[in-house]
Amino acid sequence: MITLQGLTKRYGEHAAVDNLSLTISAGRVTGFLGPNGAGKSTTMRMIMGLDSPSAGHALVNGRPYSRLSHPLREVGALLDAKALHPGRSARAHLKALALSNGIPVRQIDEVIETVGLTSVAERRAGSFSLGMSQRLGIAAALLGDPGIVMFDEPVNGLDPDGVLWIRGLMRGLAAEGRTVFVSSHLMSEMQLTADQLVVIGKGKLITETTVKQLIDSSSMNAVRARGPETTSLQKLQTRLTEWQVPVRWESANELYITGLTVEKVSDLAYELGVRLHEVRTVEASLEQAYMELTADSIEYGSPASRPARATYGE
Ligand SMILES: Nc1ncnc2c1ncn2[C@@H]1O[C@H](COP(=O)(O)OP(=O)(O)OP(=O)(O)O)[C@@H](O)[C@H]1O
């Protein structure tokens, strides 16, 4: 278990992490989300004792990292894949970590195999691609067979096979009862991998929720009504607008209606004589729900990321 209590990190006037209090529990994958600069890496670095908090605490199994007698046996982390001695082989890198943490060296072959680096174990780590370095970083995190693992953007640089593999690995670690805490910007991946989500923005907690709850809360969950005649669909839109039901045009032949059931929309269309070829529910993606939630917390946004909606006959 990881516990954060009023965790704060200031760089001068700027609070990179601002009074963060939460618990990351065992037996599930907790996704750590937030826009660029939100404070995810800084939080993870404080958990691993690499940065000291300006205020508050980050506790691993109830103790600060610096008080753990064999830290790698309690918590393993991939924070910066390139932070290793480039002249050492992958095996030598892991051996140095094992020896300094009282970890049996027999574990080395096991983790090298787990991450798929057996064929290059004697190669200099400095010659590794980003994806190979990520795999080596994950091997280092798993070396002490820890109950807690933390990965900062683990999918970075991995090929599709690697993405699939790490998804299975994280799910498997959680199923074994471990605490898995992972930051990512890839919402499609998080939707498949995470159970719980912690979302931060500008250093502050925005929400602690489940993937399902976050998706359910999105205004992008809708009923899609598709018909052959725009003018006819406009009748439906007019009535819904009178009822103050949020409705938007996705194209000239499609309306997305929020807050009504498929049955209600079908009945209304029938009543108004509106021809429809399709009425079905459309579930928001985690990406859409996340974008809505963090819209006010984006510090380094690009104007093109939010397309304007089409309107027909309003
Ligand atoms: N050593 C440092 N000195 C000054 N400011 C820092 C330092 N490290 C981080 N920051 C600032 O703290 C804030 C949080 O950075 P952090 O790297 O934790 O964000 P992040 O959520 O991991 O972002 P990203 O998704 O872009 O990796 C940023 O504004 C960053 O510029």
The ligand as a Tripos MOL2 file, in Angstrom:
@<TRIPOS>MOLECULE
LIG
   31    33     1     0     0
SMALL
NO_CHARGES

@<TRIPOS>ATOM
      1 N1         13.7400   19.8430  -10.5810 N.pl3     1 LIG1
      2 C1         12.7520   20.6820  -10.8690 C.ar      1 LIG1
      3 N2         12.9220   22.0190  -10.7480 N.ar      1 LIG1
      4 C2         11.9150   22.8810  -11.0170 C.ar      1 LIG1
      5 N3         10.6950   22.5070  -11.4240 N.ar      1 LIG1
      6 C3         10.4630   21.1850  -11.5640 C.ar      1 LIG1
      7 C4         11.4680   20.2150  -11.2960 C.ar      1 LIG1
      8 N4         10.9300   18.9710  -11.5140 N.ar      1 LIG1
      9 C5          9.6550   19.1890  -11.9160 C.ar      1 LIG1
     10 N5          9.3880   20.5100  -11.9440 N.ar      1 LIG1
     11 C6          8.0940   21.1120  -12.3180 C.3       1 LIG1
     12 O1          7.0800   20.4650  -11.5820 O.3       1 LIG1
     13 C7          5.8990   20.3480  -12.3550 C.3       1 LIG1
     14 C8          5.4630   18.8930  -12.3730 C.3       1 LIG1
     15 O2          6.3690   18.1430  -13.1690 O.3       1 LIG1
     16 P1          6.2290   16.5730  -13.3440 P.3       1 LIG1
     17 O3          7.3880   16.1230  -14.1790 O.co2     1 LIG1
     18 O4          6.0760   15.9460  -12.0070 O.co2     1 LIG1
     19 O5          4.8750   16.4530  -14.1360 O.3       1 LIG1
     20 P2          4.2570   15.2020  -14.8760 P.3       1 LIG1
     21 O6          2.8200   15.1320  -14.4660 O.co2     1 LIG1
     22 O7          5.0830   13.9810  -14.6300 O.co2     1 LIG1
     23 O8          4.3510   15.6720  -16.3830 O.3       1 LIG1
     24 P3          4.5240   14.8320  -17.7420 P.3       1 LIG1
     25 O9          3.2090   14.1680  -17.9850 O.co2     1 LIG1
     26 O10         4.7740   15.9190  -18.7350 O.co2     1 LIG1
     27 O11         5.6560   13.8780  -17.5770 O.co2     1 LIG1
     28 C9          6.2230   20.9330  -13.7270 C.3       1 LIG1
     29 O12         5.7700   22.2670  -13.7650 O.3       1 LIG1
     30 C10         7.7320   20.8910  -13.7650 C.3       1 LIG1
     31 O13         8.2420   21.9030  -14.5880 O.3       1 LIG1
@<TRIPOS>BOND
     1     1     2 1
     2     2     3 ar
     3     2     7 ar
     4     3     4 ar
     5     4     5 ar
     6     5     6 ar
     7     6     7 ar
     8     6    10 ar
     9     7     8 ar
    10     8     9 ar
    11     9    10 ar
    12    10    11 1
    13    11    12 1
    14    11    30 1
    15    12    13 1
    16    13    14 1
    17    13    28 1
    18    14    15 1
    19    15    16 1
    20    16    17 2
    21    16    18 1
    22    16    19 1
    23    19    20 1
    24    20    21 2
    25    20    22 1
    26    20    23 1
    27    23    24 1
    28    24    25 2
    29    24    26 1
    30    24    27 1
    31    28    29 1
    32    28    30 1
    33    30    31 1
@<TRIPOS>SUBSTRUCTURE
     1 LIG1         1 GROUP 0 **** ****
